[in-house]
Amino acid sequence: MTTGTTSPGSPEPTRHEPSIGQVLGSARVAAELSVEEVSAQTRVRVPIVQGIEIDDFARCGGDFYARGHIRAIAKAVGVDGDDLVRRYDAAHGGSPETAKVPLFETAGDRRISAERRRPNWTAAMVAAIVVVIAVIGFNLASGGSKAPSASAVVPSVTASPSIGPVLHPSAPSAAPVKPSAIAAAPAGKVTVKLAAASADSWVLVKDSSGKVLFQGDLAQGQTQTFTDGKKLKLVLGNAGAVHVWANGKDLGSVGSDGQVVNVTYTPGDPVAG
């Protein structure tokens, strides 16, 4: 007769660690939160939260969105989201390589690219002086009596806020550029500027054709500007850390720290105000 007693030397029964969904579901119950409350905190729809708790990630819309939902829900219920994402990647073939797109800068290239972006003030001033001399010579040769105005001959040079202070000439200059004007779009187009203000954030930007313009980490202090004729679609992995300007309008942060936010902007939305 067979009994339930394990004989000496027999292998121990295999113990399986709880799945990602079980960890999140148990933590939610322990935190005394309902699925609806977690959905309200994370902005992850109720059916997606329910699916993740039973390890059904089909509703997430892909691995990228699944990782973001897992991190957001883990933060809401008080568990380690990074560890759960590593487990997700291990079970789904690993994390994807960062796309190589023209607008993306790696951490090792930031110093070099920043130096390349720094304007050559000496060359600019020399060019301005040459233009002034040329215009004065032309006026003298043609018998004109009026000297050219500074605004007519001195080219204006606009620098990004991250480059450093702008050296103004002694002549009167134009009014300083407002932050909202930096993201102003040409007529009939949409322009979005992103600045990682308080922390790093994972960012994905696609144009109206679905082409990936940027995919990767936007480091704290770094800015990126994007323009398209019809539409720009963005995913911000840490929305609270990113300052957004769209079509000349300062939108500030479009979400909270650690929150994954999907936003889309068109030439008429939002309107600069």
C-alpha positions in Angstrom: 0.0 0.0 0.0 1.3 3.4 -1.0 1.6 6.0 1.8 2.3 9.8 1.7 5.5 9.4 3.7 8.7 10.4 1.8 11.3 7.8 2.1 14.8 8.7 3.3 17.1 9.8 0.4 14.2 10.7 -1.9 14.5 14.2 -3.6 12.8 17.2 -2.0 9.8 18.4 -3.9 10.5 21.3 -6.3 9.5 24.7 -4.9 8.5 27.3 -7.5 8.9 31.0 -6.7 5.7 33.0 -7.2 5.2 34.5 -10.7 5.3 38.2 -11.5 1.5 38.4 -11.4 1.3 36.5 -8.1 3.9 38.9 -6.6 2.0 42.0 -7.7 -1.4 40.6 -6.8 -0.3 39.5 -3.3 1.4 42.8 -2.7 -1.8 44.7 -3.7 -3.9 42.6 -1.4 -1.4 43.1 1.5 -1.5 46.9 0.8 -5.3 46.7 1.0 -5.7 48.2 -2.5 -8.3 47.3 -5.0 -7.6 46.8 -8.7 -9.4 50.1 -9.4 -7.3 52.0 -6.9 -4.1 50.6 -8.5 -5.4 51.6 -11.9 -6.2 55.1 -10.7 -2.7 55.5 -9.2 -0.8 54.2 -12.2 -3.2 55.1 -15.1 -2.9 51.5 -16.2 -6.4 50.3 -17.3 -8.2 47.9 -15.1 -8.3 45.0 -17.6 -4.5 45.3 -18.1 -3.9 45.3 -14.3 -6.1 42.2 -14.0 -4.3 40.5 -16.9 -0.8 41.2 -15.4 -1.9 39.7 -12.1 -2.6 36.4 -13.9 0.6 36.7 -15.9 -1.3 37.6 -19.1 0.7 40.4 -20.8 -1.1 40.2 -24.1 -3.2 43.4 -23.4 0.0 45.4 -22.6 0.7 46.0 -26.3 4.3 44.7 -26.4 7.3 44.2 -24.2 8.1 47.9 -23.8 4.7 48.7 -22.5 4.6 45.6 -20.3 7.9 46.6 -18.6 6.5 50.1 -17.9 3.2 48.7 -16.5 5.1 46.3 -14.3 7.3 49.1 -12.9 4.3 51.4 -12.3 2.2 48.7 -10.6 5.1 47.5 -8.5 5.7 51.0 -7.2 2.0 51.4 -6.3 1.9 48.2 -4.3 5.4 48.5 -2.7 7.6 45.9 -4.4 10.8 45.9 -6.4 9.8 46.8 -9.9 13.3 46.4 -11.4 13.6 42.9 -10.1 10.3 42.0 -11.7 11.3 43.5 -15.0 14.5 41.5 -15.0 12.4 38.4 -14.4 10.1 39.4 -17.3 13.0 39.9 -19.6 14.5 36.6 -18.7 11.2 34.9 -19.5 10.6 36.8 -22.7 14.0 36.7 -24.5 15.8 39.5 -22.8 15.6 43.3 -23.0 15.8 44.8 -26.5 18.9 46.7 -27.7 18.6 50.4 -27.7 17.7 51.6 -31.2 20.4 53.5 -33.1 18.8 56.6 -34.4 20.4 59.9 -35.5 19.0 61.9 -32.5 20.2 59.5 -29.8 23.3 60.2 -27.8 25.1 57.7 -25.6 26.5 58.6 -22.3 30.0 58.4 -23.6 29.3 60.7 -26.5 27.5 63.5 -24.5 30.7 65.4 -23.7 32.0 65.2 -27.3 28.6 66.1 -28.9 28.1 69.0 -26.4 31.5 70.4 -27.5 30.5 70.1 -31.1 27.3 71.9 -30.5 29.1 74.8 -28.7 28.9 77.8 -31.0 32.2 79.3 -32.3 31.8 82.9 -31.0 35.1 84.1 -32.4 34.1 83.0 -35.9 30.7 84.6 -35.5 32.1 88.0 -34.4 34.7 87.9 -37.3 31.9 87.2 -39.8 29.8 90.1 -38.3 32.7 92.5 -38.6 33.3 91.5 -42.2 29.7 92.0 -43.1 29.7 95.5 -41.4 32.8 96.5 -43.3 31.4 95.2 -46.6 28.1 97.1 -46.2 29.9 100.3 -45.2 32.2 100.1 -48.2 29.3 99.5 -50.5 27.4 102.5 -49.2 30.5 104.7 -49.5 31.1 103.5 -53.1 27.4 104.2 -54.0 27.4 107.6 -52.4 24.9 106.7 -49.7 25.0 108.8 -46.5 23.3 106.4 -44.1 25.4 104.0 -42.0 23.8 100.5 -41.7 22.0 99.8 -38.5 23.3 97.2 -36.2 20.2 95.1 -36.5 20.6 95.0 -40.3 24.1 93.8 -40.4 24.8 91.8 -37.2 23.6 88.3 -37.5 21.8 87.0 -34.5 23.1 83.8 -32.8 20.7 81.8 -30.6 22.2 79.2 -28.2 20.5 76.3 -26.5 20.1 76.9 -22.7 22.4 73.9 -22.0 25.4 75.5 -23.9 26.1 78.3 -21.5 25.8 82.1 -21.2 25.5 84.1 -24.3 28.0 87.0 -24.7 25.9 90.0 -25.8 27.6 92.9 -27.8 27.4 96.4 -26.5 24.8 97.3 -29.2 21.2 96.9 -28.2 20.0 93.3 -28.7 16.7 91.7 -29.2 14.5 90.6 -26.2 15.7 87.2 -24.7 14.0 84.1 -26.0 11.3 82.8 -23.7 11.4 79.0 -22.9 8.0 78.4 -24.6 9.3 80.0 -27.9 12.1 77.4 -28.1 9.5 74.7 -28.8 7.4 76.9 -31.2 6.6 75.0 -34.4 6.8 76.3 -38.0 3.4 76.9 -39.6 1.6 73.7 -40.2 4.0 71.5 -38.2 4.2 70.1 -34.7 7.3 70.7 -32.5 8.0 69.1 -29.1 10.9 69.8 -26.8 11.8 67.5 -23.9 14.1 68.3 -21.0 15.0 65.8 -18.3 14.7 68.3 -15.4 14.8 66.3 -12.1 16.0 62.8 -13.1 16.7 60.5 -16.1 13.8 59.1 -18.1 13.4 56.5 -20.7 11.8 58.1 -23.8 10.4 56.9 -27.1 9.4 59.3 -29.9 7.8 58.4 -33.2 6.8 60.5 -36.2 3.5 60.4 -38.1 4.8 57.5 -40.3 5.7 55.4 -37.2 9.4 55.9 -37.6 11.3 55.9 -34.4 13.0 59.3 -34.0 14.4 58.6 -30.5 14.5 55.6 -28.2 16.6 55.5 -25.0 17.5 57.3 -21.8 17.2 61.1 -21.7 19.8 62.0 -18.9 19.1 64.6 -16.3 20.0 68.0 -17.8 19.7 66.8 -21.4 17.2 68.2 -23.9 15.9 67.0 -27.3 13.6 68.7 -29.8 11.5 66.9 -32.5 9.5 68.3 -35.4 7.0 66.6 -37.8 4.5 67.8 -40.3 1.5 65.8 -38.9 2.0 64.1 -35.5 4.6 63.2 -32.8 3.8 60.2 -30.5 5.8 60.0 -27.2 6.2 57.5 -24.4 7.8 58.9 -21.2 9.0 56.2 -18.8 9.4 58.6 -15.9 6.9 61.4 -16.8 7.4 63.4 -13.6 11.1 64.0 -14.5 10.5 65.4 -18.0 9.6 69.0 -18.8 7.5 69.3 -22.0 7.0 72.1 -24.5 4.7 71.5 -27.4 3.8 73.9 -30.2 5.3 76.8 -28.2 3.3 76.0 -25.1 5.0 75.2 -21.7 3.2 72.0 -20.5 5.5 71.3 -17.6 5.4 67.6 -16.5 2.7 65.5 -18.0 2.7 62.9 -15.3 4.2 61.9 -11.9 7.6 60.4 -10.9 7.9 56.9 -12.1 4.7 57.0 -14.2 4.7 55.8 -17.8 2.7 58.2 -19.9 1.7 58.0 -23.6 1.0 61.4 -25.3 0.4 62.5 -28.9 0.7 66.0 -30.3 -0.4 67.5 -33.6 0.1 70.9 -35.3 -3.1 72.3 -33.7 -2.9 70.5 -30.3 -2.0 72.0 -28.0 -2.2 75.6 -29.2 0.5 78.0 -27.9 -0.9 80.2 -25.2 
